[in-house]
Amino acid sequence: MNAGKTIIARPGRAISGRICVPGDKSISHRALMLGAVAEGQTIISGFLAGEDCLATMAALRDLGVTIDDRNPDRIVVKGVGLHGLRSPGQALDMGNSGTGMRLLAGILAGQSFATELTGDASLRQRPMERVAKPLRQMGASVATMDGCPPLRIKGGALHAADFASPVASAQVKSAVLLAGLYADGITRVTEPGITRDHTERMLQTFGAEISYGDQVAEVHGPATLTGCEVAVPGDLSSAAFALGAGCLSNGGHLAIEGVGINATRTGVLDILRLMGAEVAITDRATMGAEPVATLVTSSSQLKGAVIPEALVPLAIDELPLVFALAACAHGTTVISGAEELRNKESDRIAVMAAGLRKLGVSVDESADGAVIHGGQIQGGEVDSVGDHRIAMAFCVAAMCAAGPVTIRDTANVATSFPGFVGLMHSIGLQVAND
């Protein structure tokens, strides 16, 4: 990892073009894992070859799964079945990937061997008891280090559970459902809010008996999964940064093709429209189990808004961008109900607030959000603290700045959006690696 890598972003010009963004990170993780424990071969197209997903791929190889990635457009996973994984004989390094660690924990809870999951300094500070607790409830032995990684998991015979999650988290839900594949009976997860349903859709595609609604999902175990073809759509979380740039543009017209528009992910589109953004959805289609479309945007007059709390879990990964756009908008934006942001790759509320203040923006931070007073952004230097989405958010905010913005510690942009600087530069964003 290139610790300390820097991006310099300058005030912008017209944003235009017709582009595709890299594949969806959440779906890429899940396709690898379910393909690994399915019977037979799984072929993945559109896979995101970012560092997070590559860490999951490496971990699965260490667990005895053969994965052919010589053709990046056709990843072939030779499934070993639910009980065909083998002890890796070493700790599995998940890098910066909270998704990889939490979801893989659900699968490892059903194995007959012990495994340790670790990661980089950022990941080792993220809360894991939220996953460990339900897995223990199902019969696995799971140890953490003061609630954080490394995770030490000793699987075994699991029993079905009815788990009411205290947090709305797709990662927690997914870990429990994946463990439920190994349990005898119906494993049910109830959440306090709606979260992304990629795991449920993909489990259905692989042949699991599963039912799900807005806040409840249940899977019947023990299950048998069958390998299949998985087409990964473009990542809406990545597309959002290009959309944001298009909204702040002083002219031009931007189209982003083949983007996943799963209804549990599109909160950011609703928020952008609430703030006055011109965003259209065209060319709707279906890619495997997921809906896709072309997203079109152009120069917009953004205004401050009170963000409905119901939209927050549907846009949790895009909220750093919302902070950035709010700083450029006319008026005040209020974000609340977003305490989960404090448990991401960084404390995203604190880091975004600190960075915006360094650029002259008035921000009132609260326990679960912030009040952002939009206006003129100054040039300056901010620290993304190694958080990829924060780094990209400040690149977009710099379009409205009075001078260049230097963004420190940006190497982890590659975890979710490899080629970010080059693609964004191609549409007119004034960004460059230093």
Backbone hydrogen bonds in HBPLUS format (Angstrom, degrees):
<---DONOR---> <-ACCEPTOR-->    atom                        ^
c    i                          cat <-CA-CA->   ^        H-A-AA   ^      H-
h    n   atom  resd res      DA  || num        DHA   H-A  angle D-A-AA Bond
n    s   type  num  typ     dist DA aas  dist angle  dist       angle   num
A0003-ALA N   A0001-MET O   3.04 MM   2  5.72 130.7  2.29 105.0  90.8     1
A0005-LYS N   A0002-ASN O   3.14 MM   3  5.79 149.5  2.24 146.5 143.9     2
A0410-THR N   A0005-LYS O   2.84 MM 405  5.28 166.7  1.86 137.2 141.9     3
A0434-ASP N   A0006-THR O   2.90 MM 428  5.39 171.2  1.91 143.2 144.3     4
A0007-ILE N   A0407-ILE O   3.01 MM 400  5.22 162.0  2.04 149.0 154.1     5
A0407-ILE N   A0007-ILE O   2.80 MM 400  5.22 173.1  1.81 167.9 169.3     6
A0008-ILE N   A0432-ALA O   2.89 MM 424  5.50 168.1  1.91 165.8 166.9     7
A0432-ALA N   A0008-ILE O   3.06 MM 424  5.50 139.3  2.23 140.3 152.6     8
A0009-ALA N   A0405-VAL O   2.88 MM 396  5.20 172.9  1.88 157.1 157.3     9
A0405-VAL N   A0009-ALA O   2.72 MM 396  5.20 167.8  1.74 162.8 167.2    10
A0010-ARG N   A0430-GLN O   2.79 MM 420  5.23 158.0  1.84 152.9 160.5    11
A0012-GLY N   A0399-MET O   3.08 MM 387  4.29 161.2  2.11 109.5 113.5    12
A0015-ILE N   A0251-GLY O   3.10 MM 236  6.49 138.8  2.28 170.7 158.5    13
A0016-SER N   A0427-ILE O   2.99 MM 411  5.21 152.4  2.07 140.9 147.7    14
A0017-GLY N   A0253-HIS O   3.16 MM 236  6.65 147.9  2.26 154.1 145.2    15
A0255-ALA N   A0017-GLY O   2.98 MM 238  6.37 155.8  2.04 149.1 157.0    16
A0019-ILE N   A0255-ALA O   2.94 MM 236  6.43 156.6  1.99 161.1 163.2    17
A0257-GLU N   A0019-ILE O   2.86 MM 238  6.23 159.4  1.90 166.2 168.3    18
A0235-ASP N   A0022-PRO O   2.94 MM 213  6.21 162.6  1.97 164.0 158.3    19
A0024-ASP N   A0233-PRO O   2.81 MM 209  5.90 142.5  1.95 177.6 166.5    20
A0028-SER N   A0024-ASP O   2.98 MM   4  6.09 153.1  2.05 144.5 152.6    21
A0029-HIS N   A0025-LYS O   3.05 MM   4  6.28 166.0  2.07 157.9 159.5    22
A0030-ARG N   A0026-SER O   3.28 MM   4  6.49 167.3  2.30 144.3 147.6    23
A0031-ALA N   A0027-ILE O   2.87 MM   4  6.03 156.7  1.92 152.1 158.5    24
A0032-LEU N   A0028-SER O   3.17 MM   4  6.38 162.7  2.20 151.8 155.0    25
A0033-MET N   A0029-HIS O   3.11 MM   4  6.42 168.7  2.12 155.1 157.7    26
A0034-LEU N   A0030-ARG O   2.90 MM   4  5.98 174.0  1.90 156.9 159.0    27
A0035-GLY N   A0031-ALA O   2.95 MM   4  5.79 151.4  2.04 137.3 146.4    28
A0036-ALA N   A0032-LEU O   2.92 MM   4  6.05 143.6  2.06 142.2 152.2    29
A0037-VAL N   A0033-MET O   3.27 MM   4  6.60 147.5  2.38 146.4 153.0    30
A0038-ALA N   A0035-GLY O   3.45 MM   3  5.14 162.7  2.48  95.8 100.4    31
A0080-VAL N   A0036-ALA O   2.88 MM  44  6.08 167.7  1.89 153.5 150.0    32
A0081-GLY N   A0038-ALA O   2.96 MM  43  4.62 136.1  2.16 130.7 125.2    33
A0039-GLU N   A0225-LEU O   2.81 MM 186  6.01 158.5  1.86 133.8 138.1    34
A0227-GLY N   A0039-GLU O   2.88 MM 188  5.65 174.8  1.88 144.6 142.9    35
A0079-GLY N   A0040-GLY O   2.87 MM  39  5.18 141.5  2.02 145.7 147.4    36
A0042-THR N   A0077-VAL O   2.87 MM  35  5.09 160.9  1.91 150.1 156.4    37
A0077-VAL N   A0042-THR O   2.80 MM  35  5.09 172.5  1.81 159.5 162.0    38
A0043-ILE N   A0228-CYS O   3.04 MM 185  6.49 145.6  2.16 138.8 149.3    39
A0230-VAL N   A0043-ILE O   2.85 MM 187  6.21 163.5  1.87 159.0 163.3    40
A0044-ILE N   A0075-ILE O   2.78 MM  31  4.96 163.7  1.81 147.6 153.3    41
A0075-ILE N   A0044-ILE O   2.91 MM  31  4.96 152.0  1.99 157.1 150.1    42
A0045-SER N   A0230-VAL O   2.94 MM 185  6.39 160.6  1.98 158.8 165.0    43
A0232-VAL N   A0045-SER O   2.84 MM 187  6.05 168.8  1.86 152.4 156.2    44
A0054-LEU N   A0050-GLY O   2.93 MM   4  6.12 155.5  1.99 156.5 164.6    45
A0051-GLU N   A0414-ALA O   3.17 MM 363  6.12 158.0  2.22 123.0 128.3    46
A0055-ALA N   A0051-GLU O   2.94 MM   4  6.08 139.3  2.11 140.9 150.5    47
A0055-ALA N   A0052-ASP O   3.17 MM   3  5.20 127.2  2.46  93.8 107.3    48
A0056-THR N   A0052-ASP O   3.22 MM   4  6.64 149.7  2.32 143.6 151.2    49
A0057-MET N   A0053-CYS O   2.94 MM   4  6.26 156.0  2.00 145.7 152.6    50
A0058-ALA N   A0054-LEU O   2.94 MM   4  6.14 158.4  1.98 144.2 149.2    51
A0059-ALA N   A0055-ALA O   3.01 MM   4  6.21 155.6  2.07 144.9 151.4    52
A0060-LEU N   A0056-THR O   3.00 MM   4  6.25 159.6  2.05 152.5 157.4    53
A0061-ARG N   A0057-MET O   3.02 MM   4  6.30 151.9  2.10 147.0 155.0    54
A0062-ASP N   A0058-ALA O   2.97 MM   4  6.26 153.1  2.04 145.2 152.6    55
A0063-LEU N   A0059-ALA O   3.03 MM   4  6.34 127.3  2.32 135.5 150.0    56
A0063-LEU N   A0060-LEU O   3.05 MM   3  4.87 131.0  2.30  90.0 104.0    57
A0065-VAL N   A0060-LEU O   3.06 MM   5  5.60 161.8  2.09 144.6 143.5    58
A0064-GLY N   A0061-ARG O   2.93 MM   3  5.13 158.7  1.97 111.0 113.9    59
A0086-ARG N   A0063-LEU O   2.91 MM  23  5.17 165.6  1.93 136.7 140.8    60
A0078-LYS N   A0066-THR O   2.99 MM  12  5.51 177.3  1.99 173.5 173.1    61
A0068-ASP N   A0076-VAL O   2.81 MM   8  5.03 161.8  1.84 152.4 155.4    62
A0076-VAL N   A0068-ASP O   2.99 MM   8  5.03 167.9  2.01 144.4 147.0    63
A0074-ARG N   A0071-ASN O   2.84 MM   3  5.35 164.6  1.87 122.4 126.7    64
A0084-GLY N   A0081-GLY O   3.25 MM   3  5.18 172.4  2.25 110.0 110.1    65
A0092-LEU N   A0116-GLU O   2.82 MM  24  6.16 169.4  1.83 163.4 162.0    66
A0118-THR N   A0092-LEU O   2.91 MM  26  6.08 170.9  1.92 158.0 158.7    67
A0094-MET N   A0118-THR O   2.80 MM  24  6.01 178.9  1.80 146.4 146.5    68
A0097-SER N   A0094-MET O   3.01 MM   3  5.67 164.8  2.03 142.8 143.9    69
A0120-ASP N   A0095-GLY O   2.71 MM  25  5.06 168.5  1.72 134.6 134.4    70
A0101-MET N   A0097-SER O   3.15 MM   4  6.32 163.5  2.18 142.1 146.3    71
A0102-ARG N   A0098-GLY O   2.96 MM   4  6.03 173.5  1.96 153.7 155.9    72
A0103-LEU N   A0099-THR O   3.00 MM   4  5.96 168.7  2.01 154.7 158.5    73
A0104-LEU N   A0100-GLY O   3.05 MM   4  5.87 157.6  2.10 140.3 147.5    74
A0105-ALA N   A0101-MET O   3.03 MM   4  6.07 142.3  2.18 139.8 149.6    75
A0106-GLY N   A0103-LEU O   3.05 MM   3  5.38 128.7  2.33 103.0 115.3    76
A0108-LEU N   A0104-LEU O   2.87 MM   4  6.12 166.1  1.89 158.4 162.4    77
A0109-ALA N   A0105-ALA O   2.97 MM   4  6.03 134.6  2.18 141.0 151.4    78
A0110-GLY N   A0107-ILE O   3.13 MM   3  5.74 157.5  2.18 113.5 119.9    79
A0111-GLN N   A0108-LEU O   3.12 MM   3  5.21 169.9  2.14 110.3 112.6    80
A0156-GLY N   A0109-ALA O   3.32 MM  47  6.76 140.1  2.50 137.7 140.3    81
A0115-THR N   A0153-ILE O   2.79 MM  38  5.24 154.7  1.85 150.2 159.0    82
A0153-ILE N   A0115-THR O   2.75 MM  38  5.24 167.3  1.77 166.7 168.2    83
A0117-LEU N   A0151-LEU O   2.77 MM  34  5.01 157.9  1.82 146.8 154.6    84
A0151-LEU N   A0117-LEU O   2.83 MM  34  5.01 154.4  1.90 147.3 153.1    85
A0124-ARG N   A0120-ASP O   2.96 MM   4  6.17 153.9  2.03 156.8 164.8    86
A0125-GLN N   A0122-SER O   3.11 MM   3  5.52 161.0  2.15 111.5 116.7    87
A0126-ARG N   A0123-LEU O   3.07 MM   3  5.34 169.5  2.08 114.9 117.8    88
A0128-MET N   A0147-GLY O   2.77 MM  19  5.65 168.7  1.78 170.1 166.5    89
A0131-VAL N   A0128-MET O   3.04 MM   3  5.47 147.7  2.15 108.9 117.7    90
A0132-ALA N   A0128-MET O   2.90 MM   4  6.16 167.3  1.91 152.7 157.0    91
A0133-LYS N   A0129-GLU O   2.87 MM   4  5.64 170.6  1.88 147.7 148.9    92
A0135-LEU N   A0131-VAL O   3.34 MM   4  6.50 160.3  2.39 152.2 158.0    93
A0136-ARG N   A0132-ALA O   2.89 MM   4  6.10 151.1  1.98 153.7 161.5    94
A0137-GLN N   A0133-LYS O   3.02 MM   4  6.29 153.9  2.09 146.6 154.5    95
A0138-MET N   A0134-PRO O   3.07 MM   4  6.34 129.2  2.33 136.1 148.4    96
A0138-MET N   A0135-LEU O   3.17 MM   3  5.06 133.9  2.40  91.0 103.4    97
A0140-ALA N   A0135-LEU O   3.06 MM   5  5.64 161.3  2.10 150.6 144.8    98
A0139-GLY N   A0136-ARG O   2.89 MM   3  5.07 157.7  1.94 107.1 114.6    99
A0159-HIS N   A0138-MET O   2.90 MM  21  5.15 159.0  1.94 142.0 149.0   100
A0141-SER N   A0154-LYS O   3.01 MM  13  4.99 175.6  2.01 147.6 147.7   101
A0154-LYS N   A0141-SER O   2.78 MM  13  4.99 162.5  1.81 150.9 156.0   102
A0143-ALA N   A0152-ARG O   2.87 MM   9  5.04 159.5  1.92 141.3 148.2   103
A0152-ARG N   A0143-ALA O   2.92 MM   9  5.04 164.2  1.94 146.9 151.5   104
A0145-MET N   A0148-CYS O   2.75 MM   3  5.08 171.5  1.75 161.8 158.8   105
A0148-CYS N   A0145-MET O   3.05 MM   3  5.08 162.7  2.09 106.1 111.4   106
A0188-ARG N   A0161-ALA O   2.86 MM  27  6.34 157.3  1.91 156.0 163.6   107
A0163-PHE N   A0188-ARG O   2.80 MM  25  6.07 161.2  1.83 167.1 160.5   108
A0190-THR N   A0163-PHE O   2.91 MM  27  6.31 158.6  1.95 155.6 160.0   109
A0165-SER N   A0190-THR O   2.82 MM  25  6.03 145.8  1.93 163.8 174.4   110
A0173-LYS N   A0169-SER O   3.04 MM   4  6.29 176.5  2.05 156.8 157.8   111
A0174-SER N   A0170-ALA O   2.86 MM   4  5.85 158.6  1.90 141.1 147.6   112
A0175-ALA N   A0171-GLN O   3.00 MM   4  6.13 159.2  2.04 145.1 150.3   113
A0176-VAL N   A0172-VAL O   3.13 MM   4  6.41 162.5  2.16 156.3 160.1   114
A0177-LEU N   A0173-LYS O   2.99 MM   4  6.24 162.6  2.02 152.4 157.6   115
A0178-LEU N   A0174-SER O   2.85 MM   4  6.01 160.6  1.89 154.2 159.3   116
A0179-ALA N   A0175-ALA O   3.01 MM   4  6.22 154.8  2.07 143.5 150.4   117
A0180-GLY N   A0176-VAL O   2.84 MM   4  6.05 142.8  1.98 141.2 152.8   118
A0181-LEU N   A0178-LEU O   3.21 MM   3  5.40 150.5  2.30 100.7 108.9   119
A0182-TYR N   A0179-ALA O   2.95 MM   3  5.66 155.1  2.01 119.4 126.2   120
A0183-ALA N   A0180-GLY O   3.22 MM   3  4.93 148.4  2.32  94.6 103.8   121
A0223-ALA N   A0181-LEU O   2.99 MM  42  5.17 150.2  2.08 151.4 149.2   122
A0185-GLY N   A0221-GLY O   2.96 MM  36  5.28 178.6  1.96 128.1 127.8   123
A0221-GLY N   A0185-GLY O   2.88 MM  36  5.28 162.3  1.91 146.2 152.3   124
A0187-THR N   A0219-VAL O   2.96 MM  32  5.44 164.1  1.98 162.0 161.4   125
A0219-VAL N   A0187-THR O   2.93 MM  32  5.44 149.6  2.02 148.3 155.5   126
A0189-VAL N   A0217-ALA O   2.81 MM  28  5.38 162.1  1.84 163.4 169.6   127
A0217-ALA N   A0189-VAL O   2.99 MM  28  5.38 153.2  2.06 148.8 157.1   128
A0191-GLU N   A0215-GLN O   2.87 MM  24  5.17 160.7  1.90 151.7 156.3   129
A0201-ARG N   A0197-ASP O   3.09 MM   4  6.35 169.9  2.10 159.0 161.4   130
A0202-MET N   A0198-HIS O   2.93 MM   4  6.06 161.2  1.97 149.8 155.2   131
A0203-LEU N   A0199-THR O   2.81 MM   4  5.94 159.9  1.85 153.8 159.6   132
A0204-GLN N   A0200-GLU O   3.11 MM   4  6.28 157.2  2.16 146.8 152.4   133
A0205-THR N   A0201-ARG O   3.09 MM   4  6.41 150.8  2.18 140.6 148.6   134
A0206-PHE N   A0202-MET O   2.94 MM   4  6.24 148.8  2.04 150.4 158.5   135
A0208-ALA N   A0203-LEU O   2.95 MM   5  5.37 159.1  1.99 154.6 148.5   136
A0207-GLY N   A0204-GLN O   3.07 MM   3  5.14 157.6  2.12 103.2 109.6   137
A0226-THR N   A0206-PHE O   2.87 MM  20  5.25 164.0  1.90 146.2 151.6   138
A0220-HIS N   A0209-GLU O   2.96 MM  11  5.55 161.4  2.00 166.7 171.0   139
A0211-SER N   A0218-GLU O   2.98 MM   7  5.55 160.6  2.02 158.7 165.0   140
A0218-GLU N   A0211-SER O   2.87 MM   7  5.55 163.2  1.90 167.9 170.1   141
A0213-GLY N   A0216-VAL O   2.77 MM   3  5.36 160.3  1.81 163.5 168.4   142
A0234-GLY N   A0258-GLY O   2.78 MM  24  5.62 160.6  1.82 165.4 158.9   143
A0260-GLY N   A0234-GLY O   2.90 MM  26  5.62 174.9  1.90 146.6 145.4   144
A0238-SER N   A0235-ASP O   3.08 MM   3  5.32 129.6  2.34 101.7 114.2   145
A0239-ALA N   A0235-ASP O   2.89 MM   4  6.21 162.2  1.92 152.5 158.4   146
A0240-ALA N   A0236-LEU O   2.88 MM   4  5.94 142.1  2.03 145.7 153.8   147
A0241-PHE N   A0238-SER O   3.20 MM   3  5.85 141.7  2.35 113.9 121.3   148
A0242-ALA N   A0239-ALA O   3.06 MM   3  5.31 118.4  2.46 103.8 118.3   149
A0243-LEU N   A0239-ALA O   2.90 MM   4  6.21 158.2  1.95 155.1 162.4   150
A0244-GLY N   A0240-ALA O   2.80 MM   4  6.01 157.8  1.85 147.3 153.2   151
A0245-ALA N   A0241-PHE O   3.04 MM   4  6.27 155.7  2.10 141.9 148.0   152
A0246-GLY N   A0242-ALA O   2.91 MM   4  6.17 156.1  1.97 147.6 154.5   153
A0247-CYS N   A0243-LEU O   2.91 MM   4  6.23 150.2  2.00 151.5 159.5   154
A0248-LEU N   A0244-GLY O   3.16 MM   4  6.43 146.8  2.27 144.4 152.5   155
A0249-SER N   A0246-GLY O   3.29 MM   3  5.06 152.5  2.38  95.4 103.4   156
A0300-SER N   A0247-CYS O   2.92 MM  53  4.94 161.4  1.96 142.4 137.3   157
A0254-LEU N   A0297-THR O   2.93 MM  43  5.40 174.8  1.93 163.8 164.9   158
A0297-THR N   A0254-LEU O   2.90 MM  43  5.40 159.3  1.94 154.7 161.4   159
A0256-ILE N   A0295-LEU O   2.79 MM  39  5.13 156.1  1.85 148.6 156.9   160
A0295-LEU N   A0256-ILE O   2.87 MM  39  5.13 156.6  1.93 147.1 148.8   161
A0259-VAL N   A0293-ALA O   2.88 MM  34  5.43 152.5  1.96 167.0 158.6   162
A0293-ALA N   A0259-VAL O   2.93 MM  34  5.43 139.0  2.10 137.3 149.7   163
A0261-ILE N   A0291-PRO O   2.90 MM  30  5.61 166.1  1.92 136.2 140.1   164
A0265-ARG N   A0262-ASN O   2.82 MM   3  5.45 157.1  1.87 127.1 130.0   165
A0269-LEU N   A0266-THR O   3.04 MM   3  5.41 131.0  2.28 107.5 119.4   166
A0270-ASP N   A0266-THR O   3.39 MM   4  6.85 155.8  2.45 150.1 156.1   167
A0267-GLY N   A0314-LEU O   3.14 MM  47  4.55 137.2  2.33 125.5 121.6   168
A0271-ILE N   A0267-GLY O   2.91 MM   4  6.22 154.8  1.97 152.0 159.7   169
A0272-LEU N   A0268-VAL O   2.90 MM   4  6.06 162.0  1.93 147.8 152.4   170
A0273-ARG N   A0269-LEU O   3.06 MM   4  6.25 162.6  2.09 146.9 151.4   171
A0274-LEU N   A0270-ASP O   2.93 MM   4  6.11 152.5  2.01 142.5 150.7   172
A0275-MET N   A0271-ILE O   3.01 MM   4  6.29 137.6  2.20 143.9 155.1   173
A0275-MET N   A0272-LEU O   3.10 MM   3  5.12 128.6  2.38  94.4 108.0   174
A0277-ALA N   A0272-LEU O   2.86 MM   5  5.21 161.1  1.90 145.7 140.8   175
A0276-GLY N   A0273-ARG O   2.90 MM   3  4.97 158.8  1.95 107.1 112.1   176
A0303-LYS N   A0275-MET O   2.78 MM  28  5.06 155.2  1.84 138.6 146.7   177
A0280-ALA N   A0296-VAL O   2.80 MM  16  5.04 163.4  1.83 149.4 155.2   178
A0296-VAL N   A0280-ALA O   2.89 MM  16  5.04 165.0  1.91 149.2 152.3   179
A0282-THR N   A0294-THR O   2.87 MM  12  5.13 170.8  1.88 155.0 158.2   180
A0294-THR N   A0282-THR O   2.82 MM  12  5.13 175.4  1.82 149.8 151.2   181
A0285-ALA N   A0292-VAL O   2.90 MM   7  5.30 155.9  1.96 149.3 147.9   182
A0292-VAL N   A0285-ALA O   2.92 MM   7  5.30 169.2  1.93 136.3 138.6   183
A0287-MET N   A0290-GLU O   2.73 MM   3  5.29 173.6  1.73 172.1 169.8   184
A0290-GLU N   A0287-MET O   3.07 MM   3  5.29 164.9  2.09 126.3 126.8   185
A0330-HIS N   A0302-LEU O   3.08 MM  28  6.37 167.8  2.09 132.5 132.8   186
A0304-GLY N   A0330-HIS O   2.78 MM  26  5.76 157.2  1.83 140.3 137.4   187
A0334-VAL N   A0305-ALA O   2.93 MM  29  6.38 151.2  2.01 139.8 146.9   188
A0307-ILE N   A0334-VAL O   2.92 MM  27  6.05 165.8  1.94 163.4 166.6   189
A0311-LEU N   A0308-PRO O   2.98 MM   3  5.63 152.6  2.06 117.4 124.8   190
A0312-VAL N   A0309-GLU O   3.12 MM   3  5.23 144.6  2.25 102.2 112.4   191
A0314-LEU N   A0311-LEU O   3.07 MM   3  5.22 130.9  2.33 102.3 116.2   192
A0315-ALA N   A0312-VAL O   3.01 MM   3  5.24 162.9  2.04 112.6 117.1   193
A0318-GLU N   A0315-ALA O   2.99 MM   3  5.26 137.8  2.17 106.5 119.1   194
A0321-LEU N   A0318-GLU O   2.98 MM   3  5.44 124.2  2.30 111.1 124.5   195
A0322-VAL N   A0318-GLU O   3.15 MM   4  6.56 150.0  2.24 143.5 152.6   196
A0323-PHE N   A0319-LEU O   2.90 MM   4  6.22 155.7  1.96 157.2 162.2   197
A0324-ALA N   A0320-PRO O   3.10 MM   4  6.41 157.7  2.15 143.8 149.3   198
A0325-LEU N   A0321-LEU O   2.84 MM   4  6.16 161.9  1.87 158.4 162.8   199
A0326-ALA N   A0322-VAL O   2.84 MM   4  5.93 154.8  1.90 148.2 155.6   200
A0327-ALA N   A0323-PHE O   3.09 MM   4  6.38 144.1  2.22 143.8 152.7   201
A0328-CYS N   A0325-LEU O   3.01 MM   3  5.10 132.2  2.24  97.6 110.9   202
A0329-ALA N   A0325-LEU O   2.99 MM   4  6.15 119.7  2.36 140.9 157.5   203
A0329-ALA N   A0326-ALA O   3.24 MM   3  4.98 144.2  2.37  92.8 103.0   204
A0375-GLY N   A0327-ALA O   3.04 MM  48  6.16 159.8  2.09 145.2 144.0   205
A0374-GLY N   A0331-GLY O   2.85 MM  43  5.31 151.9  1.93 151.2 152.7   206
A0333-THR N   A0372-ILE O   2.90 MM  39  5.19 163.3  1.93 149.8 154.9   207
A0372-ILE N   A0333-THR O   2.84 MM  39  5.19 162.5  1.87 155.9 160.2   208
A0335-ILE N   A0370-ALA O   2.89 MM  35  5.33 171.0  1.90 165.1 167.8   209
A0370-ALA N   A0335-ILE O   2.90 MM  35  5.33 140.2  2.06 134.3 146.2   210
A0338-ALA N   A0368-ASP O   2.75 MM  30  4.83 157.6  1.80 147.2 142.9   211
A0341-LEU N   A0338-ALA O   2.93 MM   3  5.74 161.1  1.96 124.4 129.6   212
A0342-ARG N   A0339-GLU O   3.04 MM   3  5.74 160.2  2.08 117.8 123.3   213
A0343-ASN N   A0340-GLU O   2.95 MM   3  5.46 165.5  1.97 118.5 123.0   214
A0348-ARG N   A0341-LEU O   3.04 MM   7  5.34 150.2  2.13 142.3 132.9   215
A0348-ARG N   A0346-SER O   2.98 MM   2  5.31 114.6  2.42 108.9  91.5   216
A0351-VAL N   A0347-ASP O   2.93 MM   4  6.11 169.6  1.94 163.7 167.2   217
A0352-MET N   A0348-ARG O   3.04 MM   4  5.77 159.2  2.09 132.0 138.6   218
A0353-ALA N   A0349-ILE O   2.99 MM   4  6.04 160.9  2.03 146.7 152.9   219
A0354-ALA N   A0350-ALA O   2.93 MM   4  6.04 161.2  1.96 146.2 151.6   220
A0355-GLY N   A0351-VAL O   2.96 MM   4  6.08 162.5  2.00 147.1 152.0   221
A0356-LEU N   A0352-MET O   2.93 MM   4  6.06 165.0  1.95 153.0 156.9   222
A0357-ARG N   A0353-ALA O   3.00 MM   4  6.16 157.5  2.05 147.4 153.8   223
A0358-LYS N   A0354-ALA O   3.10 MM   4  6.38 149.1  2.20 142.6 150.7   224
A0359-LEU N   A0356-LEU O   2.97 MM   3  5.05 136.4  2.17  97.8 110.8   225
A0361-VAL N   A0356-LEU O   2.95 MM   5  5.26 164.3  1.98 143.1 139.1   226
A0360-GLY N   A0357-ARG O   2.90 MM   3  4.98 157.3  1.96 111.2 112.5   227
A0378-GLN N   A0359-LEU O   2.73 MM  19  4.79 173.7  1.74 150.1 147.9   228
A0373-HIS N   A0362-SER O   2.98 MM  11  5.43 175.7  1.99 172.5 171.1   229
A0364-ASP N   A0371-VAL O   2.83 MM   7  4.98 167.1  1.84 150.4 154.3   230
A0371-VAL N   A0364-ASP O   2.83 MM   7  4.98 152.7  1.90 137.7 147.0   231
A0366-SER N   A0369-GLY O   2.94 MM   3  5.16 167.2  1.95 139.4 135.1   232
A0402-ALA N   A0377-ILE O   2.76 MM  25  6.18 132.7  1.98 139.6 153.4   233
A0380-GLY N   A0404-PRO O   3.02 MM  24  6.54 149.1  2.12 143.0 150.8   234
A0406-THR N   A0380-GLY O   2.82 MM  26  6.26 160.7  1.85 156.3 161.5   235
A0382-VAL N   A0406-THR O   2.87 MM  24  6.29 161.1  1.90 169.0 175.0   236
A0408-ARG N   A0382-VAL O   2.94 MM  26  6.28 169.2  1.96 157.0 159.8   237
A0384-SER N   A0408-ARG O   3.14 MM  24  5.91 165.0  2.16 138.6 142.5   238
A0387-ASP N   A0384-SER O   2.86 MM   3  5.55 165.2  1.89 126.3 131.3   239
A0391-ALA N   A0387-ASP O   3.05 MM   4  6.33 162.5  2.08 157.9 163.1   240
A0392-MET N   A0388-HIS O   3.09 MM   4  6.34 162.1  2.12 149.8 154.0   241
A0393-ALA N   A0389-ARG O   2.93 MM   4  6.02 150.8  2.01 139.3 147.8   242
A0394-PHE N   A0390-ILE O   3.08 MM   4  6.34 158.9  2.13 153.8 157.2   243
A0395-CYS N   A0391-ALA O   3.21 MM   4  6.50 141.2  2.37 139.4 149.9   244
A0396-VAL N   A0392-MET O   3.21 MM   4  6.58 150.4  2.31 146.7 153.0   245
A0397-ALA N   A0393-ALA O   2.97 MM   4  6.30 162.3  2.00 150.0 155.2   246
A0398-ALA N   A0394-PHE O   3.03 MM   4  6.04 145.7  2.15 139.7 146.9   247
A0399-MET N   A0396-VAL O   3.06 MM   3  5.73 161.5  2.10 118.5 124.0   248
A0400-CYS N   A0397-ALA O   3.09 MM   3  6.00 157.7  2.14 126.5 129.9   249
A0401-ALA N   A0398-ALA O   3.07 MM   3  4.84 163.6  2.10 103.4 108.5   250
A0413-VAL N   A0410-THR O   3.05 MM   3  5.82 168.1  2.06 126.6 128.6   251
A0414-ALA N   A0411-ALA O   3.29 MM   3  6.38 167.0  2.31 128.0 128.5   252
A0415-THR N   A0412-ASN O   2.89 MM   3  5.28 161.8  1.92 112.1 118.3   253
A0416-SER N   A0413-VAL O   3.31 MM   3  6.11 148.7  2.41 118.5 123.2   254
A0417-PHE N   A0413-VAL O   2.94 MM   4  5.84 163.0  1.96 163.5 167.0   255
A0420-PHE N   A0417-PHE O   3.14 MM   3  5.43 133.1  2.37 143.3 137.2   256
A0423-LEU N   A0419-GLY O   2.98 MM   4  6.11 170.3  1.99 162.8 165.6   257
A0424-MET N   A0420-PHE O   2.91 MM   4  5.98 170.7  1.92 160.6 163.7   258
A0425-HIS N   A0421-VAL O   2.90 MM   4  5.94 152.7  1.98 145.5 153.7   259
A0426-SER N   A0422-GLY O   3.06 MM   4  6.22 141.2  2.22 137.6 147.6   260
A0426-SER N   A0423-LEU O   3.12 MM   3  5.08 122.3  2.47  91.8 106.4   261
A0427-ILE N   A0424-MET O   3.24 MM   3  5.45 144.7  2.37 100.7 110.0   262
A0429-LEU N   A0424-MET O   3.04 MM   5  5.45 148.3  2.14 153.9 144.1   263
A0428-GLY N   A0425-HIS O   3.10 MM   3  5.12 154.3  2.17 101.9 109.9   264
A0431-VAL N   A0429-LEU O   3.03 MM   2  5.79 128.5  2.30 107.7  92.8   265
